[in-house]
């Protein structure tokens, strides 16, 4: 049984949002601002971060959706698979590695984030706004 009695056992986000669409419009608007609006990170980089986090937390729906957009921005699908396994050997731009390390830690062990994690991002040449955009590009809802 699903946690929602009116939905299938393993509902995807589309099924959930069809059933419970309260707040869906503001969520979609927020999503568009964060992933498509002005940012120090390109749309492809933000989508890469979103796909990476979705892969880390095993959300197939979000991973697939973000991966498709990543590929439309010229980033190889195989890079995404390698990225989840070993970011340092994936072929991703080196400057992105501290951002990816930050969102990985935030996803898997959020209580272990320290100022040193942010400092690594800044040392790679990113500004605060880039870190903010990486963090808010990363959430992935799972049910």
Phi and psi in degrees as GROMACS dihedral restraints (atoms count N, CA, C in turn):
[ dihedral_restraints ]
;  ai    aj    ak    al  type     phi  dphi    fc
    3     4     5     6     1   -73.9    20    10
    4     5     6     7     1   159.8    20    10
    6     7     8     9     1   -66.1    20    10
    7     8     9    10     1   -20.4    20    10
    9    10    11    12     1  -107.1    20    10
   10    11    12    13     1   114.6    20    10
   12    13    14    15     1   -61.6    20    10
   13    14    15    16     1   -25.0    20    10
   15    16    17    18     1   -89.9    20    10
   16    17    18    19     1    -0.3    20    10
   18    19    20    21     1  -115.2    20    10
   19    20    21    22     1   161.3    20    10
   21    22    23    24     1   -60.7    20    10
   22    23    24    25     1   169.1    20    10
   24    25    26    27     1   -55.6    20    10
   25    26    27    28     1   -47.9    20    10
   27    28    29    30     1  -120.0    20    10
   28    29    30    31     1    75.9    20    10
   30    31    32    33     1   -69.0    20    10
   31    32    33    34     1   145.7    20    10
   33    34    35    36     1   -89.8    20    10
   34    35    36    37     1   173.8    20    10
   36    37    38    39     1   -64.3    20    10
   37    38    39    40     1   -32.5    20    10
   39    40    41    42     1   -62.2    20    10
   40    41    42    43     1   -44.9    20    10
   42    43    44    45     1   -62.7    20    10
   43    44    45    46     1   -41.6    20    10
   45    46    47    48     1   -64.8    20    10
   46    47    48    49     1   -46.7    20    10
   48    49    50    51     1   -68.8    20    10
   49    50    51    52     1   -29.2    20    10
   51    52    53    54     1   -64.7    20    10
   52    53    54    55     1   -40.4    20    10
   54    55    56    57     1   -76.1    20    10
   55    56    57    58     1   -40.7    20    10
   57    58    59    60     1  -126.8    20    10
   58    59    60    61     1    85.2    20    10
   60    61    62    63     1   -98.0    20    10
   61    62    63    64     1    13.1    20    10
   63    64    65    66     1   -59.7    20    10
   64    65    66    67     1   124.0    20    10
   66    67    68    69     1    80.9    20    10
   67    68    69    70     1     2.0    20    10
   69    70    71    72     1   -63.9    20    10
   70    71    72    73     1   -43.1    20    10
   72    73    74    75     1   -60.4    20    10
   73    74    75    76     1   -50.0    20    10
   75    76    77    78     1   -62.1    20    10
   76    77    78    79     1   -34.1    20    10
   78    79    80    81     1   -64.0    20    10
   79    80    81    82     1   -43.9    20    10
   81    82    83    84     1   -65.6    20    10
   82    83    84    85     1   -39.5    20    10
   84    85    86    87     1   -63.9    20    10
   85    86    87    88     1   -43.1    20    10
   87    88    89    90     1   -60.8    20    10
   88    89    90    91     1   -46.3    20    10
   90    91    92    93     1   -55.0    20    10
   91    92    93    94     1   -45.7    20    10
   93    94    95    96     1   -65.7    20    10
   94    95    96    97     1   -40.5    20    10
   96    97    98    99     1   -63.5    20    10
   97    98    99   100     1   -46.5    20    10
   99   100   101   102     1   -69.3    20    10
  100   101   102   103     1   -45.3    20    10
  102   103   104   105     1   -91.0    20    10
  103   104   105   106     1   -15.3    20    10
  105   106   107   108     1  -122.9    20    10
  106   107   108   109     1   -15.7    20    10
  108   109   110   111     1   -75.7    20    10
  109   110   111   112     1  -177.8    20    10
  111   112   113   114     1   -61.1    20    10
  112   113   114   115     1   136.7    20    10
  114   115   116   117     1  -166.1    20    10
  115   116   117   118     1   153.9    20    10
  117   118   119   120     1   -69.4    20    10
  118   119   120   121     1   -17.2    20    10
  120   121   122   123     1   -97.9    20    10
  121   122   123   124     1   139.7    20    10
  123   124   125   126     1   -69.2    20    10
  124   125   126   127     1   165.0    20    10
  126   127   128   129     1   -59.0    20    10
  127   128   129   130     1   -43.1    20    10
  129   130   131   132     1   -60.0    20    10
  130   131   132   133     1   -41.7    20    10
  132   133   134   135     1   -66.2    20    10
  133   134   135   136     1   -41.7    20    10
  135   136   137   138     1   -65.9    20    10
  136   137   138   139     1   -39.7    20    10
  138   139   140   141     1   -67.4    20    10
  139   140   141   142     1   -36.0    20    10
  141   142   143   144     1   -61.4    20    10
  142   143   144   145     1   -44.6    20    10
  144   145   146   147     1   -61.8    20    10
  145   146   147   148     1   -44.3    20    10
  147   148   149   150     1   -63.4    20    10
  148   149   150   151     1   -42.2    20    10
  150   151   152   153     1   -65.0    20    10
  151   152   153   154     1   -41.0    20    10
  153   154   155   156     1   -59.7    20    10
  154   155   156   157     1   -50.0    20    10
  156   157   158   159     1   -63.5    20    10
  157   158   159   160     1   -40.8    20    10
  159   160   161   162     1   -62.4    20    10
  160   161   162   163     1   -37.3    20    10
  162   163   164   165     1   -67.6    20    10
  163   164   165   166     1   -39.6    20    10
  165   166   167   168     1   -62.9    20    10
  166   167   168   169     1   -40.1    20    10
  168   169   170   171     1   -98.1    20    10
  169   170   171   172     1    14.8    20    10
  171   172   173   174     1    59.1    20    10
  172   173   174   175     1    37.8    20    10
  174   175   176   177     1   -93.2    20    10
  175   176   177   178     1    96.6    20    10
  177   178   179   180     1   -60.8    20    10
  178   179   180   181     1   -40.6    20    10
  180   181   182   183     1   -61.0    20    10
  181   182   183   184     1   -53.1    20    10
  183   184   185   186     1   -66.9    20    10
  184   185   186   187     1   -40.3    20    10
  186   187   188   189     1   -58.7    20    10
  187   188   189   190     1   -47.6    20    10
  189   190   191   192     1   -62.4    20    10
  190   191   192   193     1   -43.1    20    10
  192   193   194   195     1   -64.7    20    10
  193   194   195   196     1   -48.4    20    10
  195   196   197   198     1   -69.3    20    10
  196   197   198   199     1   -36.7    20    10
  198   199   200   201     1   -62.0    20    10
  199   200   201   202     1   -39.8    20    10
  201   202   203   204     1   -61.8    20    10
  202   203   204   205     1   -41.1    20    10
  204   205   206   207     1   -70.3    20    10
  205   206   207   208     1   -39.8    20    10
  207   208   209   210     1   -56.3    20    10
  208   209   210   211     1   -46.7    20    10
  210   211   212   213     1   -63.7    20    10
  211   212   213   214     1   -35.6    20    10
  213   214   215   216     1   -66.9    20    10
  214   215   216   217     1   -16.3    20    10
  216   217   218   219     1   -98.2    20    10
  217   218   219   220     1    15.8    20    10
  219   220   221   222     1    84.4    20    10
  220   221   222   223     1    13.3    20    10
  222   223   224   225     1   -98.0    20    10
  223   224   225   226     1   128.5    20    10
  225   226   227   228     1   -64.7    20    10
  226   227   228   229     1   135.8    20    10
  228   229   230   231     1   -60.6    20    10
  229   230   231   232     1   -36.2    20    10
  231   232   233   234     1   -65.9    20    10
  232   233   234   235     1   -32.2    20    10
  234   235   236   237     1   -60.2    20    10
  235   236   237   238     1   -40.7    20    10
  237   238   239   240     1   -60.5    20    10
  238   239   240   241     1   -44.9    20    10
  240   241   242   243     1   -62.1    20    10
  241   242   243   244     1   -44.8    20    10
  243   244   245   246     1   -64.9    20    10
  244   245   246   247     1   -36.2    20    10
  246   247   248   249     1   -59.1    20    10
  247   248   249   250     1   -43.1    20    10
  249   250   251   252     1   -66.0    20    10
  250   251   252   253     1   -36.9    20    10
  252   253   254   255     1   -76.3    20    10
  253   254   255   256     1   -53.1    20    10
  255   256   257   258     1  -147.3    20    10
  256   257   258   259     1    90.2    20    10
  258   259   260   261     1   -52.6    20    10
  259   260   261   262     1   -40.8    20    10
  261   262   263   264     1   -64.4    20    10
  262   263   264   265     1   -25.2    20    10
  264   265   266   267     1  -107.6    20    10
  265   266   267   268     1     8.4    20    10
  267   268   269   270     1   -77.7    20    10
  268   269   270   271     1   -23.9    20    10
  270   271   272   273     1    96.8    20    10
  271   272   273   274     1     2.5    20    10
  273   274   275   276     1   -69.7    20    10
  274   275   276   277     1   152.5    20    10
  276   277   278   279     1   -52.9    20    10
  277   278   279   280     1   130.6    20    10
  279   280   281   282     1   -55.6    20    10
  280   281   282   283     1   -36.5    20    10
  282   283   284   285     1   -62.1    20    10
  283   284   285   286     1   -25.5    20    10
  285   286   287   288     1   -78.0    20    10
  286   287   288   289     1   -20.2    20    10
  288   289   290   291     1   -55.3    20    10
  289   290   291   292     1   -45.1    20    10
  291   292   293   294     1   -63.9    20    10
  292   293   294   295     1   -35.9    20    10
  294   295   296   297     1   -64.6    20    10
  295   296   297   298     1   -43.0    20    10
  297   298   299   300     1   -65.7    20    10
  298   299   300   301     1   -39.6    20    10
  300   301   302   303     1   -62.6    20    10
  301   302   303   304     1   -39.6    20    10
  303   304   305   306     1   -63.5    20    10
  304   305   306   307     1   -50.1    20    10
  306   307   308   309     1   -69.5    20    10
  307   308   309   310     1   -28.5    20    10
  309   310   311   312     1   -65.4    20    10
  310   311   312   313     1   -48.2    20    10
  312   313   314   315     1   -63.3    20    10
  313   314   315   316     1   -41.0    20    10
  315   316   317   318     1   -62.8    20    10
  316   317   318   319     1   -34.5    20    10
  318   319   320   321     1   -76.9    20    10
  319   320   321   322     1   -46.6    20    10
  321   322   323   324     1   -92.1    20    10
  322   323   324   325     1   -34.5    20    10
  324   325   326   327     1  -142.8    20    10
  325   326   327   328     1    65.7    20    10
  327   328   329   330     1   -59.6    20    10
  328   329   330   331     1   -30.1    20    10
  330   331   332   333     1   -70.5    20    10
  331   332   333   334     1    -8.7    20    10
  333   334   335   336     1  -101.2    20    10
  334   335   336   337     1     3.8    20    10
  336   337   338   339     1   -65.2    20    10
  337   338   339   340     1   134.9    20    10
  339   340   341   342     1  -130.2    20    10
  340   341   342   343     1   166.5    20    10
  342   343   344   345     1   -56.7    20    10
  343   344   345   346     1   -28.7    20    10
  345   346   347   348     1   -62.8    20    10
  346   347   348   349     1   -31.7    20    10
  348   349   350   351     1   -64.8    20    10
  349   350   351   352     1   -42.9    20    10
  351   352   353   354     1   -68.8    20    10
  352   353   354   355     1   -39.3    20    10
  354   355   356   357     1   -60.0    20    10
  355   356   357   358     1   -35.8    20    10
  357   358   359   360     1   -63.3    20    10
  358   359   360   361     1   -37.4    20    10
  360   361   362   363     1   -64.5    20    10
  361   362   363   364     1   -46.6    20    10
  363   364   365   366     1   -66.3    20    10
  364   365   366   367     1   -37.0    20    10
  366   367   368   369     1   -64.9    20    10
  367   368   369   370     1   -25.9    20    10
  369   370   371   372     1   -80.1    20    10
  370   371   372   373     1    -2.6    20    10
  372   373   374   375     1   101.7    20    10
  373   374   375   376     1     6.7    20    10
  375   376   377   378     1   -88.2    20    10
  376   377   378   379     1   149.8    20    10
  378   379   380   381     1   -94.7    20    10
  379   380   381   382     1   171.2    20    10
  381   382   383   384     1   -56.1    20    10
  382   383   384   385     1   -39.7    20    10
  384   385   386   387     1   -62.1    20    10
  385   386   387   388     1   -35.0    20    10
  387   388   389   390     1   -65.6    20    10
  388   389   390   391     1   -42.6    20    10
  390   391   392   393     1   -63.2    20    10
  391   392   393   394     1   -44.2    20    10
  393   394   395   396     1   -58.2    20    10
  394   395   396   397     1   -47.3    20    10
  396   397   398   399     1   -65.7    20    10
  397   398   399   400     1   -34.8    20    10
  399   400   401   402     1   -64.1    20    10
  400   401   402   403     1   -44.5    20    10
  402   403   404   405     1   -65.0    20    10
  403   404   405   406     1   -44.9    20    10
  405   406   407   408     1   -80.8    20    10
  406   407   408   409     1   -12.7    20    10
  408   409   410   411     1   -80.0    20    10
  409   410   411   412     1   -18.7    20    10
  411   412   413   414     1   -83.8    20    10
  412   413   414   415     1   -27.7    20    10
  414   415   416   417     1   -57.6    20    10
  415   416   417   418     1   143.6    20    10
  417   418   419   420     1  -138.9    20    10
  418   419   420   421     1   120.7    20    10
  420   421   422   423     1   -77.7    20    10
  421   422   423   424     1   132.6    20    10
  423   424   425   426     1  -128.7    20    10
  424   425   426   427     1   145.8    20    10
